[in-house]
């Protein structure tokens, strides 16, 4: 199969790099809409198979062009459908996003799954999101040989990049950096007591990180007590806001992430708490903007304060370290991509038909002709006639499967038939690899 732009493998997408959030929101798919859209595209012959990845940062459609796109630009046809499906003017859809075909479509998916196209370079949650998108499409019967192989390869690539490079190591989000700092302060977090102020998004992220690290002694306080209780349904204990100062002394690490415009932990309260700890250090991680913790607290003996500015400096250093890992990650990506493209290229009609004929001719030569040569009781002229008859039989046997592959109008079904032929007749196995 040619790796040119006329390849039936294609993708269109809109992400945070190029598309305003108000457009991305209108082009997003819920799980139900994913199944519905894939079903319509397949029924209308736009795609013979497809997968939709839809997250807060991107909406992408991957597919193998169907018969309905044979006489038009497949990218334009698919874009037109998405615009109509979401009720977004075509001009707005065309004004943003990106479109790829063939190798570039495959390369983009591998970059996405490896975290190279994420808002935070190396972010690894995308692997789970890609896996879920593939599962959803497969459960809807929308994937076949090509996308099954492509998405398996993408997930393998993401895992390799994560395990063999540092692209996903070193946290670059504020909650992640705060967690890393906590682990440096106390190597084992399980026995340590945390007091978490606030129950918003940042607090929720840090809370989940604590649970993932095995922390069990967590107290959460919030001005709205019910929100603290809601967060603690996954673990921990909700503490009334008015009891905040009383709980400072019993905590090892205090993490504050409230929306307050003034400090919620005063110098006096921290000083009293440190005095009660009798020499045991008390650490404050202030994730609030503006500051939630009085900056003078860092001057107290046995009190240690890290504010957002400190954490941002660490995050920036980590971001630079991740950037250095991009080169090795790209090497892995290109290696895996080359393997997929070699397989994908083998599905073209001409290579498949040629391989099929070579396979049958090889069997004829090795099994039939060799035995025929041993039949010395048959004169040479008759042996040649028999050999020609055998060649004619091979051609007859191959005529129908060859036509079934070449004459199939649906590109996706044509690829499926080529893949089936290669699998059934071991066309990708070299002679020395066979028993």
Protein Blocks (a to p, Z undefined) as FASTA:
>chain_A
ZZbfkbfbdcddddfklmcfklmmmmpccfklmmmmmmmmmmnomagbdcddddfkbccd
dddddfklmmpcfklmmmmmmmmmnopafklmmmgccddehjllmmmmmmmmnopmgfbg
hiaklmmmmmmmmmmmmmnopacfklmmmmmmmmmmmmmmmmmmcklgoifbfklmmmmm
mmmmpmblmlpccddedjbfklmmmmmmmmmnopabdcdddfblmlmmmmmmngcjdddf
klmmmmmmmpmbdcdddfbfbdfbdfklmmmmmmmnnopacddddfbdcdfbdfklmmpg
hiacddfklmmmmmmmmmmmmmmmmmmmmmmmmmmmmmmmmmmmmmpmklmmmmmmmmmm
mmmmmmmmmmmmmmmmbcfklmmmmmmmmmmmmmmmmmmmmmmmmmmmblklmmmmmmmm
mmmnopmbcfklpZZ
